[in-house]
């Protein structure tokens, strides 16, 4: 076997991969485009964005994610469906096979990147992949170091990305019958991904790492977007996919810090990433011009987006998946916070897309209610957003608005949030971006204009001057009079033609909250227990 050349040795240092292949290290966007097109990895849109199709996997493979049961960290990990145990020996066998497979490929692409805008809390990440477009995705999503720092770059964590390799469950310890496997070891500081081309696995694996590392440093990692007003007031937007984190934080009147992942330290808020990963199904140029523009230009990576023969995008076409995505550098958004860092949050917004149509468009939460809704992490999915869903909405509870990415017990993150809110005096709001006037199929989607108007009133402080009334079903403080917002929008029961149907639906949703909270009831304070929703006897 020919010895690896000096260039490949440096590019692969710390990865365990040995190769005599052509190694393309830290290429520019243009360079990665050239290789991706040469290799037939995708095509260009009419505006110059790169379009990739991910095949079978158009979203995360949650059942195929495993964490090595390293003795050094095992007692601190939240084991279960989210973090499935993998014997360390099996992890070593799997990563060994991935390294060997990568070493046999004719070409490899590497990227050296940062996760974490705050130098005090960032990590260095080295990606090794077989595809130029995946390298471009990572280059867009993470923070690109200055060129002068690349010569001495030593990774803290390594991602071994082998989308074309099939895992062997019997050998690797993965899910029976599945050729896909995502395995992470906090002790070995390695992530190995095989059998899936969905690029979100790269992004979320590092988010999981940050969720592991930062609590030990007194920093709260958060699945949220963030922006800052002209007066320096920072706002956080928690929410699951489809609730509007990216859309609502990309506000022309406020500077974007980031659209998905942040840390909250005693000094302020900082972005983990250097890019955005926006869901673009049915994206509206009128309602979301910043995301639209960012997705229609050279440098953006589009996943599973449909285009015609001339490359004109059809963002309404979900024939491959409803989870169509656009990945672009954060600087594609015109009004961003340089450096990805801002001050302490003044407002915290928890977003939910309530497809049952019974939650108000906005409500003010007490600290105890904030903790309750953070641990609940509620939204509702409807047909068209995920395969296998029927006509009726399905309630989804993802604790801390990010359960799939939490390696530690949820109470760790919940306690940290409660302490930070109390220490810094942030106001918390619950915002429903879902349905009004009826459930999905009967009512209509909440107007984004109304949502933006209510958010702006909350963030500039004027909403605190409104008259509030307590909702009888959810115990929420709901404003009764907001200029430009119809009263029947503020009070969801008034928007329903059938009041008895509203009452029945609201009681049903309360019962779902109650059942979900049983998981955490024994680990929270008495005031949070008192704030918990309870179904009527």
VMD Tcl script that draws the C-alpha trace (Angstrom):
set ca {
  {0.00 0.00 0.00}
  {1.30 3.43 -0.91}
  {2.14 5.65 2.04}
  {-0.17 8.60 2.65}
  {1.15 11.90 1.38}
  {2.00 14.77 3.70}
  {-1.06 16.80 2.75}
  {-3.45 13.94 3.56}
  {-1.65 13.20 6.82}
  {-2.25 16.76 8.01}
  {-5.86 16.89 6.82}
  {-6.68 13.58 8.49}
  {-4.69 14.12 11.70}
  {-6.62 13.05 14.76}
  {-9.27 11.19 12.74}
  {-7.71 7.75 12.68}
  {-8.27 7.57 8.92}
  {-5.34 6.51 6.75}
  {-5.66 7.15 3.03}
  {-3.68 7.55 -0.17}
  {-6.69 9.18 -1.83}
  {-6.99 12.74 -3.04}
  {-7.77 14.78 0.07}
  {-9.58 18.07 -0.51}
  {-9.07 20.04 2.69}
  {-10.91 23.24 3.64}
  {-11.93 24.18 0.12}
  {-13.89 27.34 -0.60}
  {-17.56 27.22 -1.54}
  {-16.63 27.61 -5.21}
  {-14.14 24.76 -4.97}
  {-16.67 22.46 -3.35}
  {-19.28 23.40 -5.97}
  {-16.83 22.44 -8.71}
  {-16.13 19.03 -7.21}
  {-19.78 18.34 -6.38}
  {-20.82 19.07 -9.96}
  {-17.90 17.10 -11.42}
  {-18.87 14.12 -9.28}
  {-22.56 14.35 -10.17}
  {-23.65 14.88 -6.57}
  {-26.47 17.25 -7.52}
  {-27.43 20.16 -9.76}
  {-27.73 23.93 -9.70}
  {-30.88 25.96 -9.32}
  {-31.53 28.81 -11.74}
  {-30.18 31.17 -9.08}
  {-27.01 29.19 -8.37}
  {-27.97 27.25 -5.23}
  {-26.79 23.63 -5.05}
  {-29.62 21.07 -5.02}
  {-28.96 17.66 -3.45}
  {-31.29 14.69 -3.07}
  {-30.70 12.61 0.04}
  {-32.42 9.40 -1.05}
  {-34.19 7.19 1.46}
  {-33.45 9.37 4.46}
  {-35.02 12.84 4.24}
  {-34.84 13.47 7.99}
  {-32.99 12.29 11.07}
  {-32.86 8.53 11.78}
  {-33.71 8.78 15.46}
  {-33.96 5.02 15.97}
  {-30.45 4.56 14.62}
  {-28.68 6.95 17.03}
  {-26.47 5.37 19.69}
  {-24.19 6.63 22.46}
  {-21.21 4.66 23.69}
  {-21.66 3.52 27.27}
  {-18.24 4.77 28.32}
  {-17.66 4.13 32.05}
  {-16.32 7.68 32.56}
  {-19.65 9.30 31.64}
  {-22.29 6.59 31.81}
  {-23.91 7.66 35.09}
  {-24.60 11.18 33.79}
  {-26.31 10.18 30.55}
  {-30.09 10.12 30.09}
  {-30.38 6.57 28.80}
  {-33.48 5.45 26.93}
  {-35.07 5.90 23.52}
  {-33.15 9.15 22.93}
  {-29.75 7.90 24.01}
  {-29.54 4.20 23.22}
  {-26.66 2.35 24.83}
  {-23.83 1.03 22.69}
  {-21.13 -1.18 24.13}
  {-17.76 0.64 23.87}
  {-16.26 -2.39 22.13}
  {-19.03 -2.25 19.52}
  {-18.40 1.47 19.11}
  {-14.73 0.79 18.47}
  {-15.61 -1.94 15.96}
  {-18.04 0.34 14.13}
  {-15.73 3.34 13.98}
  {-12.90 1.05 12.90}
  {-15.00 -0.17 9.98}
  {-15.99 3.40 9.09}
  {-12.33 4.51 9.13}
  {-11.32 1.59 6.92}
  {-14.17 2.30 4.50}
  {-13.27 5.98 4.28}
  {-9.63 5.08 3.72}
  {-10.55 3.02 0.68}
  {-12.47 5.78 -1.10}
  {-10.87 7.51 -4.13}
  {-11.55 11.02 -2.77}
  {-12.17 12.55 0.65}
  {-13.21 16.03 1.73}
  {-12.28 17.50 5.09}
  {-13.41 20.66 6.84}
  {-12.00 22.21 10.01}
  {-14.62 24.28 11.80}
  {-15.69 25.78 15.11}
  {-18.89 25.18 17.05}
  {-19.58 28.06 19.45}
  {-19.12 31.75 18.74}
  {-17.85 32.46 22.26}
  {-14.12 31.58 22.31}
  {-14.45 30.58 25.96}
  {-16.90 27.82 25.11}
  {-16.22 26.76 21.51}
  {-14.98 23.41 20.28}
  {-12.93 22.52 17.20}
  {-14.52 20.03 14.81}
  {-12.92 18.10 11.95}
  {-15.27 16.50 9.39}
  {-14.16 13.74 7.03}
  {-16.67 12.93 4.30}
  {-16.88 11.41 0.84}
  {-19.11 14.11 -0.65}
  {-18.26 17.67 -1.59}
  {-21.81 18.87 -0.95}
  {-21.74 17.52 2.61}
  {-18.48 19.40 3.17}
  {-20.18 22.53 1.81}
  {-23.12 21.94 4.15}
  {-20.78 21.77 7.14}
  {-18.86 24.82 5.92}
  {-22.14 26.74 5.78}
  {-23.50 25.47 9.09}
  {-20.53 25.83 11.40}
  {-18.13 28.70 12.06}
  {-15.22 29.02 9.64}
  {-11.90 29.77 11.40}
  {-9.60 32.45 10.00}
  {-7.22 30.97 7.43}
  {-4.22 31.64 9.64}
  {-5.67 29.34 12.35}
  {-6.08 26.33 10.05}
  {-2.36 25.51 9.99}
  {-2.34 24.68 13.72}
  {-5.89 23.27 13.92}
  {-6.23 20.29 16.26}
  {-9.78 18.89 16.53}
  {-11.59 18.44 19.82}
  {-14.22 16.23 18.13}
  {-14.10 14.30 14.88}
  {-17.01 13.43 12.57}
  {-16.45 10.37 10.38}
  {-19.11 10.71 7.68}
  {-19.68 7.67 5.48}
  {-23.09 8.11 3.80}
  {-22.42 5.38 1.25}
  {-21.43 2.70 3.76}
  {-23.95 0.27 5.20}
  {-23.79 -0.55 8.89}
  {-23.93 -4.20 9.95}
  {-26.18 -4.46 13.04}
  {-24.73 -7.81 14.12}
  {-21.16 -6.51 14.02}
  {-21.73 -2.86 14.93}
  {-24.49 -3.20 17.54}
  {-27.03 -1.07 15.69}
  {-30.74 -1.56 15.12}
  {-31.67 -4.95 13.74}
  {-32.22 -4.83 10.00}
  {-31.02 -1.23 9.61}
  {-28.04 -0.29 7.41}
  {-27.99 3.16 9.06}
  {-26.13 4.07 12.24}
  {-25.11 7.25 14.03}
  {-22.80 6.58 16.96}
  {-21.23 9.05 19.37}
  {-18.66 8.66 22.12}
  {-18.13 11.52 24.56}
  {-15.01 9.85 25.97}
  {-13.41 9.15 22.60}
  {-14.68 12.43 21.12}
  {-15.74 10.78 17.89}
  {-18.98 10.70 15.91}
  {-19.46 8.13 13.14}
  {-22.32 8.35 10.64}
  {-23.08 5.61 8.09}
  {-25.95 4.77 5.75}
  {-27.64 8.16 5.49}
  {-27.06 11.19 3.27}
  {-29.35 13.50 5.25}
  {-26.98 16.34 6.17}
  {-28.86 17.29 9.33}
  {-27.18 14.36 11.09}
  {-23.86 16.26 10.88}
  {-25.34 19.38 12.41}
  {-27.32 17.70 15.18}
  {-24.50 15.40 16.25}
  {-22.44 18.42 17.22}
  {-25.44 20.02 18.91}
  {-25.65 16.87 21.04}
  {-21.98 17.30 21.93}
  {-22.55 20.92 22.99}
  {-25.53 19.80 25.07}
  {-23.18 17.44 26.84}
  {-20.22 19.76 27.40}
  {-21.71 23.11 28.35}
  {-23.81 22.35 31.48}
  {-20.61 21.28 33.24}
  {-19.29 24.80 32.53}
  {-22.40 26.53 33.87}
  {-23.70 27.36 30.38}
  {-27.20 26.41 29.23}
  {-27.27 24.92 25.70}
  {-30.58 25.69 23.97}
  {-32.53 24.56 20.90}
  {-33.67 28.07 20.07}
  {-33.21 30.96 17.68}
  {-32.17 34.38 18.96}
  {-32.15 37.99 17.85}
  {-31.49 41.41 19.32}
  {-33.32 44.74 19.05}
  {-31.92 48.18 18.31}
  {-31.72 48.88 22.05}
  {-29.65 45.76 22.67}
  {-32.51 43.65 24.05}
  {-31.92 39.97 23.31}
  {-34.82 37.58 22.70}
  {-34.81 33.78 22.56}
  {-37.26 31.67 20.54}
  {-37.65 28.04 21.63}
  {-39.67 25.68 19.45}
  {-39.77 22.38 17.63}
  {-39.52 22.01 13.85}
  {-42.27 23.87 12.03}
  {-43.19 26.23 14.86}
  {-41.45 29.27 13.37}
  {-38.06 29.63 15.08}
  {-36.25 30.54 11.89}
  {-39.09 32.60 10.40}
  {-39.82 34.70 13.48}
  {-36.22 35.32 14.47}
  {-35.40 36.51 10.92}
  {-37.11 39.84 11.54}
  {-36.00 42.85 9.45}
  {-36.46 45.07 12.53}
  {-34.10 42.99 14.70}
  {-30.59 41.62 14.16}
  {-30.30 37.83 13.95}
  {-27.88 36.10 16.31}
  {-28.75 32.63 15.01}
  {-31.69 30.50 13.96}
  {-31.38 27.25 15.92}
  {-28.71 26.59 18.57}
  {-27.36 28.86 21.30}
  {-25.70 28.97 24.68}
  {-26.73 31.18 27.62}
  {-23.91 32.08 29.99}
  {-23.72 34.71 32.72}
  {-22.23 37.04 30.09}
  {-24.98 36.63 27.49}
  {-26.09 34.57 24.52}
  {-23.88 33.09 21.77}
  {-24.61 31.15 18.61}
  {-23.22 27.65 18.20}
  {-23.33 27.91 14.42}
  {-22.28 30.05 11.49}
  {-25.25 29.27 9.29}
  {-28.97 28.58 9.07}
  {-30.89 25.41 8.23}
  {-34.36 26.58 7.28}
  {-37.36 24.45 6.46}
  {-38.57 25.78 3.09}
  {-41.69 23.81 2.20}
  {-44.28 26.37 1.04}
  {-41.82 29.19 1.80}
  {-43.43 32.55 1.07}
  {-41.38 35.29 -0.56}
  {-43.75 37.89 0.85}
  {-43.88 36.58 4.44}
  {-40.27 35.35 4.67}
  {-38.20 37.45 2.24}
  {-34.87 37.00 4.03}
  {-34.99 33.20 3.94}
  {-36.31 33.29 0.38}
  {-33.44 35.47 -0.83}
  {-30.84 33.40 1.03}
  {-32.15 30.23 -0.62}
  {-32.04 31.67 -4.13}
  {-28.33 32.36 -4.52}
  {-24.92 30.80 -5.01}
  {-23.61 29.16 -1.85}
  {-26.89 27.85 -0.48}
  {-27.40 24.09 -0.23}
  {-30.95 22.87 -0.88}
  {-31.97 19.41 0.30}
  {-34.76 17.55 -1.54}
  {-36.14 20.74 -3.11}
  {-37.85 20.24 -6.48}
  {-36.81 22.29 -9.52}
  {-37.85 22.20 -13.17}
  {-35.55 21.54 -16.11}
  {-34.31 25.14 -16.04}
  {-33.59 25.00 -12.33}
  {-36.55 27.11 -11.22}
  {-37.52 26.07 -7.70}
  {-40.99 24.85 -6.74}
  {-41.01 25.29 -2.98}
  {-44.61 24.07 -2.77}
  {-43.63 20.62 -4.06}
  {-43.21 18.16 -1.21}
  {-43.11 15.06 -3.40}
  {-39.74 13.96 -1.95}
  {-40.49 15.13 1.58}
  {-42.23 17.87 3.51}
  {-38.89 18.37 5.25}
  {-37.28 20.32 2.40}
  {-34.34 22.36 3.67}
  {-32.11 25.28 2.80}
  {-28.66 25.62 4.37}
  {-26.82 28.91 3.97}
  {-24.18 30.98 5.81}
  {-25.70 33.34 8.34}
  {-24.21 36.32 6.50}
  {-26.76 35.65 3.73}
  {-29.26 37.25 6.12}
  {-28.75 41.03 5.75}
  {-29.18 42.03 9.40}
  {-27.10 39.79 11.65}
  {-25.03 40.19 14.80}
  {-21.37 40.17 13.85}
  {-19.50 37.62 15.92}
  {-22.67 35.73 16.92}
  {-22.74 37.04 20.49}
  {-25.13 39.36 22.34}
  {-26.22 40.33 25.83}
  {-28.44 38.63 28.37}
  {-32.00 37.79 27.24}
  {-34.76 40.19 28.19}
  {-37.51 38.01 26.70}
  {-37.85 34.26 26.22}
  {-40.47 33.04 23.73}
  {-41.73 29.44 23.67}
  {-43.31 28.63 20.31}
  {-45.93 25.98 19.67}
  {-47.92 25.15 16.55}
  {-51.13 24.04 18.24}
  {-53.05 22.13 15.57}
  {-55.92 21.61 18.01}
  {-56.60 25.35 17.73}
  {-57.27 25.98 21.42}
  {-54.19 27.81 22.70}
  {-54.12 31.63 22.55}
  {-51.76 33.37 20.08}
  {-49.75 34.77 22.99}
  {-49.73 34.42 26.76}
  {-47.48 35.67 29.55}
  {-45.97 32.94 31.74}
  {-44.94 32.96 35.37}
  {-41.49 31.48 36.13}
  {-43.15 28.25 37.30}
  {-45.26 28.05 34.15}
  {-42.14 28.72 32.08}
  {-40.41 25.73 33.66}
  {-43.50 23.57 33.10}
  {-43.85 24.45 29.43}
  {-40.09 24.12 28.87}
  {-40.12 20.59 30.24}
  {-43.30 19.82 28.26}
  {-42.01 21.12 24.90}
  {-45.41 20.89 23.22}
  {-46.41 21.21 19.60}
  {-48.82 19.27 17.35}
  {-48.14 17.55 14.05}
  {-50.62 17.22 11.22}
  {-50.93 15.17 8.03}
  {-48.34 16.30 5.50}
  {-45.64 17.15 8.01}
  {-44.64 13.55 8.68}
  {-45.31 10.16 7.13}
  {-47.99 8.00 8.71}
  {-50.06 10.75 10.30}
  {-53.83 10.62 9.96}
  {-56.33 13.43 9.62}
  {-56.43 14.27 13.32}
  {-53.65 16.36 14.93}
  {-51.13 14.47 17.03}
  {-49.72 16.11 20.13}
  {-45.93 16.00 20.35}
  {-44.01 16.62 23.55}
  {-40.24 17.04 23.24}
  {-38.80 18.08 26.57}
  {-36.75 21.28 26.56}
  {-37.90 21.69 22.93}
  {-35.08 19.37 21.93}
  {-35.30 15.89 23.50}
  {-33.50 14.09 20.63}
  {-30.36 16.11 21.34}
  {-30.21 15.93 25.14}
  {-27.56 13.56 26.48}
  {-28.20 14.62 30.08}
  {-31.43 14.32 32.08}
  {-33.99 17.00 31.13}
  {-34.14 18.27 34.70}
  {-30.51 19.44 34.35}
  {-31.47 21.85 31.55}
  {-34.80 22.81 33.13}
  {-33.15 23.76 36.40}
  {-30.52 25.82 34.62}
  {-33.16 27.72 32.64}
  {-35.19 28.45 35.78}
  {-32.10 29.74 37.58}
  {-31.07 31.96 34.65}
  {-34.57 33.42 34.26}
  {-34.72 34.18 37.98}
  {-31.20 35.61 38.12}
  {-31.53 37.89 35.10}
  {-35.25 38.70 35.25}
  {-36.27 37.58 31.77}
  {-39.97 37.66 30.83}
  {-41.32 34.45 29.28}
  {-44.09 34.21 26.66}
  {-45.96 31.28 25.13}
  {-46.80 31.91 21.45}
  {-49.09 29.73 19.34}
  {-48.25 29.79 15.63}
  {-50.73 27.00 14.90}
  {-54.46 27.12 14.27}
  {-57.33 29.40 15.27}
  {-61.10 29.18 14.82}
  {-61.00 25.39 14.94}
  {-58.59 22.51 14.79}
  {-56.54 21.58 11.73}
  {-58.96 20.87 8.88}
  {-61.62 23.24 10.24}
  {-59.86 26.35 11.46}
  {-57.18 28.42 9.74}
  {-53.46 28.89 10.36}
  {-52.59 31.79 12.62}
  {-51.76 34.91 10.60}
  {-48.01 35.51 10.56}
  {-48.78 39.24 10.53}
  {-50.71 38.88 13.78}
  {-47.94 36.77 15.30}
  {-45.25 39.30 14.34}
  {-47.34 42.18 15.70}
  {-47.89 40.40 19.02}
  {-44.23 39.47 19.30}
  {-43.10 43.01 18.63}
  {-45.45 44.27 21.32}
  {-44.06 41.69 23.74}
  {-40.44 42.44 22.93}
  {-40.75 46.24 23.07}
  {-42.55 46.01 26.42}
  {-45.84 47.58 25.32}
  {-47.76 44.31 25.72}
  {-47.18 44.43 29.47}
  {-49.51 47.44 29.56}
  {-52.45 45.41 28.23}
  {-55.24 44.01 30.38}
  {-54.72 40.30 31.03}
  {-57.27 37.62 31.89}
  {-56.63 34.05 33.02}
  {-57.62 31.34 30.57}
  {-59.88 28.83 32.39}
  {-58.42 25.71 30.75}
  {-54.68 26.37 30.62}
  {-54.26 28.95 33.40}
  {-52.50 31.33 31.04}
  {-52.43 35.12 31.32}
  {-53.90 36.23 27.98}
  {-53.94 39.90 26.81}
  {-57.45 41.15 26.09}
  {-56.71 44.21 24.02}
  {-53.85 44.63 21.55}
  {-54.04 47.29 18.82}
  {-54.59 45.75 15.38}
  {-55.40 42.25 16.71}
  {-59.08 41.13 16.63}
  {-60.46 40.18 20.04}
  {-61.59 36.76 18.81}
  {-57.99 36.02 17.79}
  {-56.66 36.89 21.24}
  {-59.30 34.68 22.89}
  {-59.38 31.43 20.91}
  {-62.73 30.20 22.26}
  {-64.40 33.26 20.71}
  {-63.04 32.26 17.29}
  {-64.77 28.88 17.39}
  {-68.32 28.73 16.02}
  {-68.97 25.65 18.16}
  {-68.09 26.63 21.74}
  {-68.89 23.16 23.12}
  {-66.45 21.66 20.62}
  {-63.78 24.11 21.77}
  {-64.33 23.16 25.42}
  {-64.11 19.45 24.61}
  {-60.93 19.91 22.56}
  {-59.28 22.12 25.21}
  {-60.01 19.53 27.92}
  {-58.54 16.83 25.72}
  {-55.31 18.78 25.20}
  {-55.05 19.47 28.95}
  {-55.31 15.71 29.58}
  {-52.45 15.10 27.13}
  {-50.29 17.66 28.96}
  {-51.16 16.00 32.26}
  {-50.20 12.53 31.04}
  {-46.92 13.76 29.58}
  {-45.90 15.57 32.78}
  {-46.07 12.38 34.83}
  {-42.53 11.70 33.61}
  {-41.15 14.78 35.40}
  {-43.52 15.29 38.32}
  {-41.19 13.69 40.84}
  {-38.19 15.83 39.92}
  {-39.57 19.39 39.96}
  {-40.29 21.95 42.66}
  {-43.69 22.42 44.30}
  {-44.38 25.67 42.44}
  {-43.86 23.91 39.09}
  {-46.15 21.09 40.20}
  {-48.75 23.70 41.10}
  {-48.43 25.23 37.62}
  {-49.00 21.88 35.90}
  {-52.16 21.50 33.82}
  {-54.79 19.13 35.21}
  {-57.74 17.59 33.45}
  {-61.14 18.28 34.96}
  {-62.52 15.47 37.09}
}
mol new
graphics top color blue
foreach p $ca { graphics top sphere $p radius 0.5 }
foreach p [lrange $ca 0 end-1] q [lrange $ca 1 end] { graphics top cylinder $p $q radius 0.2 }
display resetview
